Amino acid sequence: MTKTKTYTIKDAAKISGLPESTLRYYETIGLIDPIQRDASSKYRVYSEDDVNLVVAVACLNATGLSIDDMRQYLKNRERGPEGAREQIGLLQGQEQHLAKKIHSMHLRLKYVKSKIAYWEAVERGDTEQVEAIGRATTAIAQELKLPKYVSADHEGEEK
């Protein structure tokens, strides 16, 4: 008889990249099924299937899915083809959410680069560039939906 490999919570945490506290929490809230306990020590004993599930949950967590969405994903996964349409919708919603976040991050990066160019122009004393870059930065800020504000360094100029 071959003995199946088992893992401690420390092992499962290391393999999945999730902290032990998160594994305990996910078990407490029912996101993952209760983990078997060693009869004598009462420590959690993860099976290979448990670890595979924890890794899958870690991947879902890494995409930014909410706990409710992870729970729904796992339920749909058990349904196989009958759950496919719902899986697609759930994942497409997350894809759209991530695309918006990426767009926002690109705008923030563009804003920071614009501010660097602004201050380089200030340092050079190039007032024409300062004004042009200031206008461009204001346009980026509006796209980011940032409020206009007055620069403490240059009274009356937008940062």
Secondary structure, DSSP 8 states (H G I E B T S, - for coil): ------B-HHHHHHHH---HHHHHHHHHTTSS----B-TTT--B-B-HHHHHHHHHHHHHHHTT--HHHHHHHHHHHHHGGGGHHHHHHHHHHHHHHHHHHHHHHHHHHHHHHHHHHHHHHHHHT-HHHHHHHHHHHHHHHHHTT----B-SSSTT-B-
